[in-house]
Structures are given as C-alpha cells and as structure tokens.
Amino acid sequence: MMKYYKVLLAAALCLFSFSCVKKDKIKLKKDADVLHENVDQLTQVIIYDVFTPPVAARIYGYTSLAAYEAMRFADPKYNSITAQLHDFKKMPQPQKGKKYNYTLAATKAFFTVARKVTFSVDTLKKYEDKVYAMYQDNLDDSTYARSAEFGEKIGKAILTRAAVDNYPQTRGKPRFLGTSDNGKWRPTAPDYLDGVEYCWGTMHTFVVKSSSDFALPPPPAYSEDRNSAYFKQNVEVYEQSKNLTADQLQIAKFWDDNPFVIQHNGHMMFVNKKITPGGHWIGITAIACKKTKADAVKTAQAYALTSIALFDAFICGWQVKYTTQYIRPVTVINDKIDQKWLPLLQTPPFPEYPSGHSDISAASAVILTHLFGDNFEYDDTSDLRYIGLQRHFKSFLKASDETSISRFYGGIHYKVSVDAGATQGRQIGEYIWNTLKLQN
C-alpha cells in the first residue's frame, strides 16, 4: 500500500513539474516581415474569394493605407498620405509620451479594414490570432493594448471613407449585357459573361481629381471596309495568334493574371483561381522592398502608393471602357474572319478599350521607379506558386511594357488599346507621385 502511495505521489509531482515548465516565448519577427506576411495573407483571401480586379485594387488600397497611417509614426519624417487624399478624415494620433509598437498597430489597422472588405474573415482571424499571440508574448500588457487600440481606431477611420466611395451604391445594379450595335461590346465566347463592374468609373478616386481626367483619343471607328484601320487591327490580332514564338507565348501566359479562368474539357467545366493584375504588382512591390531591405515604414509606404496607383488607374481606365464600349477582337474575328477562333487567353468580361492591365501596370511601374530607381533589376516570382513561371526584368517600366504587349499576344486586345492603356497609366502614376508630399 505504501508503495502505491509513493508511485501516486511521484506521478503527481511529475504532473506538477510539467505544468510549471515555462512556455517558450514566441520569437518576435522583423517589422517589415510582418507587414509582408500580412499582405500575402490578404492576397490569398482575395484569390479564394474571387474578387474582380477593380475590387481587389480597392481592397489593397484601403488596407495598405490603414497600415501605413499607423506605421508611419515609427519614423517622424514620413507624412500622412490620407491627409492629402480626397474625402479622408483626419487620422487618430498616438498619445504623446506613451510607448507603442507601431507594427502591431499597423497590423491591427490593416486587418480591421480587411475584415470588412473581404468575405473569408475566419481565415483572416486564424492568421491574426497567431500574429497577436507573438506580440502578447513580447510586449507588456499596456503597450500591447495601447498599440492594438490605436491600430483599430485608424482602421475604423479608414472604413468611414470606404463607406462613401460609391462602392456600396454600385452593388446590386442590373446586369450589363452590352449592345448589338456595330463595333460595340457584347458578351464574348465561349462563356458569354455579362460585363464586370460597369459602374467603376463612378468610384471616388484617391488622388486623381476625376475619373474623366487623362482622356484618351477614340479607338478606330467601326467600318466594314477591309482596308480600314478597324478591320486591319482584327486581322493583326488573328495573324499574331497563329505565329506566336515560344517567348511570346510565355509572356502572354505569365501576365494573364485572370482571377477566374474558366477551362473546358468536353462537356466538363472547371475554374482555376490566380492572382489579379493588381495582386501581381503588389507582389512586385514586395520583391522590391525585400531586395532593398526596406524598413517597415518604407515598406508600408510602398504598398500604399502602389495601391493608390492601382485604385485610381482602374477607375480612370474603366471610365473609358464603359464610355466607348469597344468591341473585343474575338467577337469581330468570329463574325468576319474565323467562326471557330478563340484567343490564347480567356477574354475578360468587359469592354476592350483601353487595356486595363496596361493601365494599372504602367501606373504602378512609375510609382515603383520613383521609389526604387530607374534600372531596378529583379526576378519576378509573384506568380511562381500559381503558374510555375518567373521572369527577369531590368526595370519596372520594362516589365510594364511587357505586361502591355502580353495582352496583344494573348489575343484579347488590339495594339491601339494596349498603347492607350500604357499612356494613361504612366500619366496617372506621374500625377500621383508629383501631387503627394511624402516626407517632411
């Protein structure tokens, strides 16, 4: 009996000593790394939730601005960006003389916004909980609470602007099916989807004064003359599709960035999800920041400025798209040249002119060039995990030029449209850069 009690006591002592073992503290990650991981997590949610490219740009815009407005207080030389944008209220300020962890505040601000502008909030919460646990392990209770509260206040302030940017008012609009008028857009083969985000030109811009700024000349007018510019551009797309080199084929696939590719196999249909065009340039922003070892404030600023360029360029480009309602190559080619022809890439469900991808890529490339230099060489691995491809570029502008021509190689845009989109995008990028005062 005594032996039994000795064994029981030993077991109890064992359990007691095990319960008293101090839990290892979670190692605190570098500030910039946390911001990169936050954005990457958001990108995965955007892919999963299948947001359209313009809506994805809106999500990146508000979340990145929220993170920056909290993070900037870690370096006093950085100015508020939202104070220089349209319709934003003054952001909350940290208490003087109080200690803050601004990376935690930026994370809280970022996800306070992200939860309201995405669907998969459970996925975000699982990630957030891990990040917050790391800070709880490394900060005193008062600093943790103060930083989290500050970040949440900034996030809520950002959301007040999101509520009045005309996005909520454009939800639930009737479907846009185009028209059968000559030279005008209508749903395209093979899936004949209705037009996406036809009210996006009415969204309130961040920096650009109006969605009608940076107007473009009209594309070639409809003509049945086979020697007209209108008809020749369709022959050009058709002939190019028949004579793609291996490099041109890879360029088209690399820059596809279609978030919702419908693929057909006989009577079967399935969908492949990928990053959006904006998501691709957010990925390039991350690459530039990591390569230059940018600190957390510079990183937050780079994400915010790129997102602003994406947001405003999408609005201006979409304004022209749905004003011109220009027809897609596949529609004309099927009607007049080859009834069975389909482009290499799936034609996006919205009007053709100008190329939106060319527009937002040029705007982003201008911003990144100003931030990181004219001849910034990098390997673009943004799409590696999705399509298994990467490409090397000698500058951001060379990358945006390749993005632009990729839409022509893919058979979904005319050359006039990719050139017009690139022109508008560069103008928007320069305007944003020259308008904002970024440092004291």
PyMOL commands that set and color helices and strands:
alter all, ss='L'
color gray80, all
select helices_A, chain A and resi 2-19+31-49+53-74+82-84+102-117+121-138+141-162+167-170+200-202+229-242+246-254+277-291+296-324+329-336+356-372+384-387+396-409+415-435
alter helices_A, ss='H'
color red, helices_A
select strands_A, chain A and resi 261-265+268-272+378-380+391-393
alter strands_A, ss='S'
color yellow, strands_A
deselect
rebuild
show_as cartoon
